[in-house]
Each structure stands twice: as C-alpha cells, then as structure tokens.
Amino acid sequence: MSTPPAFGSIGGPAGAPALLPYAFARANGVLLQSGGDRLAIRRSARPAAILEARRIAGRALLIDTLGDEAFDRLLSETYATDGLSAAADAAAATNLATLARDTADLLDNDDAAPVIRLINALVAQAVQQGASDIHLEPTEEGMAVRLRRDGVMEEVLRLPPEVAPMLVSRVKVMARLDIAEKRLPQDGRISLTLGSRGLDVRVSTLPARGGERVVMRILDQAAVGLELSDLGLDEATNAALTEALGAPNGIILVTGPTGAGKTTTLYAALKKLTDGKRNILTVEDPVEYAVPGVGQTQVDTRVGLTFAQGLRAILRQDPDVVMVGEIRDRETAEIAVQAALTGHLVLSTVHANSAAGAITRLRDFGVETFLIAATLRAVVAQRLARLVCQVCVTEEPLAAPLAQRIGLPAGIPIAKANGCPSCRHTGFAKRRGLFELITADGPVRALINDGAGEGRLEAAGLHRSLKESARAAVRDKRTTPTEVLPLFQGEPARDLSHAAITGGIDPANLGA
C-alpha cells in the first residue's frame, strides 16, 4: 500500500497530530482521533488499513471498534472544518476551470485533495465575486455548479456524474452533517475566514432524482456593520424609520418577497439600537449573523422551539427590544402585539407585497384591528435592484414603450448597461434596496381601526411608494428600466406624451 500524505499536507493545522487523509479514513473505516493515541475503526475495517494507520502514527495505538453510524458521526466531527480557513486563502487563486478539466484527478486521487481544493476554490471564488449562494445540482448527465450573483443564477462549472457524491459528501462533512443519511433533508453551517473576512456558510441538502442537491448560502459578517443609510433609503424615508425606531414600544415590520433583503434591514436597525443601555434579544430561523451585544436564539422545531415559544421565553428575559425573524402564524402575531402593548419595541418581518399589504396580513392572522392600530409604528416594504456598473455605463434615451410602462417621459437620458470584465460582462455590479414606508400616525391608526383597504392606507400614510423609488433610481441612472419593470407588471401604461406633459403633468413629481 502506498503511503498517503499526512493530513497537514492538505491544509491541516500546523503542529497538529498527523491525521489520515479524509478519503482514506472514510473508504477504509479507520480514523486517528485528535489526541493521536487512539484509533477508531469500523467493525468491517481491513487489517491492512489498521497497520497502515499505525505506521503513519509511528506508535502503538489503542483501538476503539464502532458501529457504522457511530463511526460516520465521529468522522464528520473530526474532519468538519479540515483547515478550510487556511486553505480558502490559498484556494482563492485556484482556477476553477483548470480543476474542472482535471476530472481524472478528482476521481482517482486517493487522498481526495483535488476535491478539497475544488470546494475551497469554489467558496473563495464565490466570495470574491460577491455571490450569495452556491448551488450543486446533480443529474444523470452530470453535476452543474451555479452561483447566484446579484440575484441572478449563472452556471460556472459542469462536472461528470461520478464526482457528485464526492463533492456532496465533502460539503456534508465540513457542515457536520450525517454523510450516511441521503434520504432526508439536512441543514448545517460552516464557519471560515477568507483573508480578514469572517464568513458563515449555511448548508442545505435535499434529496432529488439525480442525487442530493446542495445549496450553500454565504453570509458575510461584514453585512452586520451596515448602517441604515447604507441600504438605499432616501432621506425622508430614512428619517421616518429612524424616528419610528426611537419609540419606546410598538411594532415595526419589514415586508417583501424572499431574497428582498429584509433580514439585512432588520440587522441594520438592531445595530442602530445597540447602545449598551438596552437588553436586545432575538429569535430567528436561522441565526444568520452574530450581532455583538445582542442575545440571539435559534428556532428548533425538532424540540418544540418555535417562533411563538421562543418569543414567550425571551419576554421573560427582561428585554427592551425584541426581534422576531418572521411572523408566520396567528400565535406569533398575537404574542408580538401583546409584547408591544406591555412596553417592548418589537421588530419583525412578514410576507406581503406592499407596506399596506403587511397590515392586511396581520388582519388575516386574526389580530384585532384595534390592537394593530394601537401597536403598529411603521411598515417598510422593499425590493432589491441591480446597480449599473460604473466602469462601463453609458447613456441612452428612454424608449417610448418602456417610458409608458414605468411612468416616465420618453427620451429622458437613462443608464445603459453595457458589460465589461469588471462586471463579468453583465453590465451590473451589486444591488441596492428600493423602499416604501407607511408610518402609523393618527390618521393611519384611525383607518386601521376602521378596517380600511390598502389604497386608503397608502393615501394616508405612504411616504414614498416602491414604484416612485424605482422611478427615482432610473432617473438617477443607478439602474435600468428593465430592472424595475416587474414592479409595474399589471399596471396600465401611462400617457406621458408631450401633449400630456404640457397639459399639466410634471414628470418629476409623478406619483405611484
């Protein structure tokens, strides 16, 4: 048997006991434990593999015989991080295309180092290019690796089907998941550093027809440092939200579809409130970022810790500010309202299409309208829009069909997304929020109490609509009309011809 390289040669910590390569340990059912004096083996381990492990260790070893399930669990725990923090920096310069072409190494190399390099390089490249998610999608024809950048999916790699189980197993080991369980979905996390950046990678696996699909969501700890002013709020909306956050009690809601940046807005609000003088507690599913000075609790439905149970518990912890990751049922909504009535400031999210729609959603949960009117302080609705690349952006006149659709005058200068190496030839770089805000002042409270519809609520309390925020972004050449067009779907085209404009319409003050 050839001598496999020591664990340190594939990124293990300097000075740590020499461990067996992960692929060798998994295939042969032998595992040098972290102290270096004990050898865990499967019941089916071959004597030759045990002798090889003793030779690498250079000393006699005490043997622990384990069942398959116990051995797999210990294997996952021992190799969970596997030096990724250090290896990711070195892998940042690795070319994914080169690794993909070298598929023979991925399949034939005994120490599995190419698979490790591929995973490390993939994570490093995703971070450097600002991707939010990595998707590993196996099929009968092969494995597609796709990144979500600025909300758009892009395939970056395609590998033969034989590689899929190796990559999936490797990711599951890093995330401390059960590598033997392939029939049920699993969730885990990987903590790593890339240079000076602290990162968490949230891992989700899902059994599918072609094999286990894996989605790795990259959570950059730098996002915790965002201020409200960094999110894209206009001056008036920022001032109104800041005033609402200054209230001693009440409910502030953030709404929007999945991936609209609601959690980032909540964390920015928490940062503003974290001054060391208040007890701030959260219940989240999952805890995406660690916020200094904030007590954070993870929902775990397997043991009965739901949003409602967690909210009840943290209300007994003498909080001043409570953040609930999401209000998704009547019980959680009612507890949040009661918390606001008893002097707590409650921040949460709810799924709705608009700020006024979030108020309707609370009614749908069965919360009494007078309680909503008494506790609600503000509702923020948001979307994310891609920003044009400032390196290659040029101007062009707004075409008449688009102008009518989004409600701007035809022919005004707008940004044109061209594409260059800096933006990976997409024409866009990064995203920024589009916001609308309803503040629950006296007139709005009266309308809520009367059960008014969304239109009347918007007319009375809306500071700036999502559509007007979108128009402003187009006028300011921060994004393009096609990026914000989904906000205007289903709306009749507006007549902004020269005759209409000269008839008294001021395009600069068009409403939503």
N, C-alpha and C positions, 0 to 999 in steps of 0.2 A: 504494500500500500504506500503510495507516495505521501510525502509529508505535507499536510495542508499548512498554509501560513497561519501564524498566530493571529488572534483577534485584533491585536494592535495594528496589524498591517492593513486592516480595512476600516480604520477610523476609531479604534478603541482608545480609551483614556490612557495617556502616558503614565507608566508606573503601575497600572492595574494588573492583576493576575492574568496570565495568558489564558484566554478562553478559546474554546473550539469555534471555528467558523460556523456561522448560523446554519448554512445549508448542510454541513457535515453533521452537526448536532441533531438537526431535525430528521435527516434521512436515516441516520444510524441509531437514533434513540439513546444518545449518550450526551451528558451535559455536565461540564465542570462548573460547580457552583461558585459564587462570588468569592468565597474565602480561599478557594484553590486547594482545599484538602479533602473535599468530598465529591464524589461522582454520582450524579443521579442517572439512572438508566431505566429504559422501558423493560418490561418483562421479556420482550422479544429481541432485545439488543444482542448483536453477534459478539462472540468473544474477541474477534479480531478488532472490532471497534473499541472495546474496553481496553485492550492492550495499547492501541494507538493513543487513546486519551491519556493513559498512564505515562506513555513515552513523552508526550507533549508536556505534561505537568512536571516530569522529571523527578517524581517521588511516588511513594505508595499512597493509595487513596482509599478512603472508606466509601463503600458503595451503598447507596440507597436505591432500592428497587421500587418503582412507582407504576401504577396503572396508567393506561393511555391518557385518560382525562387529566389526572394529576400531573403527568409529565408535560403535556401540552401547556397547561396553565403555568408551570414553572418556567418552561421555555419562553413563553410570552413575557413573563415578568423579568427574566434575566436579560433578554435581548431587546427590551422595549424601546429604549432610546438609541442604543447601539452607536453612540458617538455622533449622532446626526448633527448636533450643534456645531461641532468642529468640522464635520465633513461637508456641511452645506456651504461653508465659505469656500472650500476648495472646489466644490462642485459647481460653484457659480459660473466658472469659466468653461465648464464642460459643454461641448456642443451636442445637443440632443439628437441632431440628425446623424452625427457620427455614431453615437451609441445605438440608434435605431438600425443603421446599416449593419452594425456588427452583431446581428442576431445570433450568430453561431456561438459567440461568447456568452450571450445571455442564457443559452440553453446548455452549454457544455461545460462551463467553468465550475469546478467542484466547490469553490469557496463562495460562490454567489456574489462576488464583489461587483461584477457588472450590473446586476440587478440593483444592488445598493447604490452604486454610482448613478444609475438611471433615475431612481426615485429621488436621490439628493439633488441631482441636476434639474429634475423636473420641478421640484419645490422651489429651488433657488431661482430658476428662470421665471416661474410664475410670480414670485415676489418681486423680482426686479422689473417685470413688465406690468406690474400693477393688477394682476389677475386676482379675482375674488374667489374663484372656485377652480378646482381641478377635477375633471370627470374621467374615470377609467371605465370604458364601456365595452365589455367583451361580447363578441358574437361568434357564430360558427366560422365566419370568414377571417376573423382577426380581432385585435383589440384597438379601438380608437381612443386616443387620448386628446381630450378637448379642454381648452381653457375658457373661462368666462372673463372677458376683459370689458370693462365699462358697460356691463350688462349684455354683451353680445358674445355668443358662443363661437369658438374658432378651433378647428381641428389642427393640432400641431404635430401629431405623431400617429403612425399606424404600425402595429406590431403583429407578428404571427400569433395564431390562437394558442400555441403551446406556451407562450410567455405569460398569458393572462393569469393562470393560477399562481405563478411565482411572484408576480407583482402584487396581486391581491393579498397573498399570504404575508409578504414582506410588510405591506402597509398595516395589516391587522396586527402583526407583531409589534410594530412601532406604536400603535394606538392601544396596546394592551387588550386586544380583543381575543376571543376564543377562535383560534385558527382551525379547530376541528369542526366548528359549527358553521355549516354552509346553508342550512335550511331556513334560518331566521334572520331578520334584520338585526344589525348591531350598531351601536354608537360608541365613539371613543374620542380621545384627544391626544395630540402630540404637541409637546412644548419644545421649542427650539429657538436658537438665535441665528441671525444672519448678519455678520458684522456686529454693529452695536444695536441692532433692532431685535426686540423681543417679539416672538410670534407664537401664536397658538394655531394649530391646525385641527379643526373639528372634522372627524371622520365618520361617515355614514356608509354602511354596506346594505345592499338589497339583493336578495336572490332574484335572478331573472333567467330567461330562457337560454341565453348564451353563456351564463355563468354569473358570478357575483359582480354587480355594479358597485363602484366605489365613488363617492363624492367627497372631496377634501376641501373644506371651506377655510380660507386663510384669513385669520383675524390678526390684523396688525395692531400691536399695542399702541402705536403712535396715534391711532384714532381716538384713544381715550383723552388725548391732550387737545382735542378740538374745542374751540370756543363757539358760542352761538353765532358770532359774527363771521365764522369761517364757513358756515353752512350754505350761504347764499341768500339769507333773509334780507329783504330790503329794509331800509332804515326804519320806516314806520312799523312794519311787522315785527322787527327785532325789538323795538321799544315797547310795543304792546305785549309781546311774550315775556319780556323781562319784567314788566310791571305785574303780570299775572303770577310769575314765579316768586315775586316778593310778597304775595299774600300769605298770611299765617296758616290758612287752611283752605280746603276746596279740592277740586279735581281738575287736572289739566290732561287732556287727551291728545295723542298724536295718531293720525289715521292715514291710511294709504295701502296699496297692494303690497304683497310680498316683494322684498327687494327694493323698496322705495326709500330706505334709509331711516326708518322710524327709530330703530334702536340707537343709531348714531346721534339722532336729535335728542333722545332721552338722556344719553350719556353726557352730551354737551350741557344739558340742563342740570344734571346732577353735579357736574364739575362746577357750575356757577353757584350751586347751593352749598357745596362742600367748603365750609369756612372754619371747621373745627369747633363750632359752637352749637352744632345740631347733630342729633343722632339720626343718621340716614340708613335705612335698611331696604333691601330689595328682595323680591322673589322672582326668579327668571327661569326660562326654559329654552335654551340652556343659558348659563352664565357665560356670555361671550367675551367680556373683557374684565380684568381685575381693576377696580377703581380704588385708588388709595383713599382711605378714610371712610369707606362705605362698607357696611356689612351685607354680603351677598349670599343668598340662599338658592340652591338649585332644586327645581321641581323634580320629583322622582315618583312617578305614578305607580311604579312597581311596589313601593312600600306605602302607598296611600298619600304621599305628599303632593297634593295638587296645588294649583294656584290659590284656591279657596282655603285649604288647610294651612298653607304657608302664610297667607295673609293674616289669618286668625292668630297664628303663632307670633308673628313679628309685631302685631299690635299689642302683645303683652310684654314687649321688649322696650317699652317707653320710647317709641320713635317720634321724631318731629316730622320727618319726610319719609314717605313710603313710595317705592317704585314697584309696580306690578308689571311683569313683562307683557302680559296681554289679558284683557278682559274678554273671555270667550264663552261665558255662561252666566245665567241669572244669579247663581250663588255668589260668584266672584264680584259681579257688578253691585249686588246689594251690600256686600261687606265693604267694598270700596266706598260706596256712598255713606255708609254708617261711619267709616273711619274719617271721612271728610267732615261729617256732622259733629264728630267728637274732637275736632281741633287739629286734625292731621292734614298735611299737604300731600295729596296722592297724585302720582304721575303714572300714566299707563298708555297702552296702545289699544286700538280696536280696529277691526277691519271694516272699512266703509270707503265709498268712492269720493266723498267730499267731507268738508268740515261739518256742514249741516246734516249730512248723512250719518255722522257718528252720533248725533243727538237722537236721530230716529232709531239708530241701532240700540241705544240704551233703552228706548221705549219698547223695542221688540223683545228685549231681555225681560221685560216685565217690571222695570223700575218705575215707580210712580213719578208722574211729571212734576209734581211739586217738590219732590226730593231732587230731581235733576236740576230744576230751577234754583234750588237753594244751595247746591253744592258746586255746580259747574263754574269754572273760572275762564277757561279758554279751550278751544279745539283747533289744532293745527292739522291741515291736510297737506300732503307733499307727494311729489314725484321726483325722479332723477332724470336729468337731461345731459347728454354728452356735450362737452365743450369742444369747439373747433380748435384744431391745432394752431397755435400762434406762429409756428415756424413756416407753414405753407399756406395759410389762409389768404384768400383774395376776396374781392368784392364782385357782386353781380346784381343786376336789378331783380326785384321780386316779380316772378311771373304772375300774370293775372289769375289763373286758376287757383294757385296756392294763396294768393292775396285774398280772394273771395272766401276761401275755406277758413282761413285763420283770422280774418277780420282786420287786415292791414291794407294800406293803399298800394296798388300795383306800381311797380317801378322804383320803389324806395331801395336804397343800397342795403344789401344784406351780405352775410358771410357766405363764402363758397368753400366747402371742404374739399380740398384737392388730394391730399395724401403725399407723404414723403417718408424717408427712412425713420425720421424722428417719431412719427406716429404709426409706424408699421403700415404705411400706405392706406390708412383708414380715413384720414382727414380729421380725426377726433383724438383728443387726449384728456383723460379724466372726466369726471361728472360733477355736476353741481345741482343743488336742490331747487325746485320750484315750489312755492309755498302759498297757501291761503290760510287766513286766521279769522276765527269768529271769537270775539270776546263777549262773555255773558254779562253785560251791563243791565241796567234796569229795564229798558225796552225789550231786550232779548229774553230776559228772565220771564217777563210777563207773557211773551209769545210762547215760550216753552211751557209755561204753566197752563196756557190755553190750548196746548196741543197743536200749535201752528205747523204748517207744512214747511218743507225745506226752502222753497222760494221766498217765503216771508221772513224766515230766519236769516237768509243770506242778505236780503234787502236791508234788514235792520242792523246786522252786526258784522257783516263781512268787511274786512279791511282791504283786501286785495285778492281777487279770485286767482285760481290756478291758471285760467286762460289769460288773464291780464299779465300774470308773471311770465307766462310763456311768450306773449307778445313783446314784453319788455326785453326778454332775453334775445329775441330775434332782432328787434330794433337796435339793441346794443351790440349786435354782431358777436354775441357769445355762443350762439348755437344757430342751427339752420331750421327753416320751416318744417322740413320733413321729420326732424327730431321731435317736434312738439305736436305734429299733426294728430297723433292718437287722442290728444285731449279734446280735439274738435270733431271727432267722429260722431255722426248722428246729428250734428248741428247744421241748419240750413246755411247755405252760402250767403255772405253779407255783401250788399251792393255798396262798394266803395269806389265807384267810378268818379270821374271828375265832376259830373253833374251832381252826384250825391254829396260829394265833399263840399262843393261850392254852395250846396243847399243848406249848409249849416252844420255839418258834421265835422268835428275836429278830430282827425285821426290820432293825435297824440293823447287824447283823453277817452278813447273808446273803452267802454265797459265790457264786462264778460257776457 
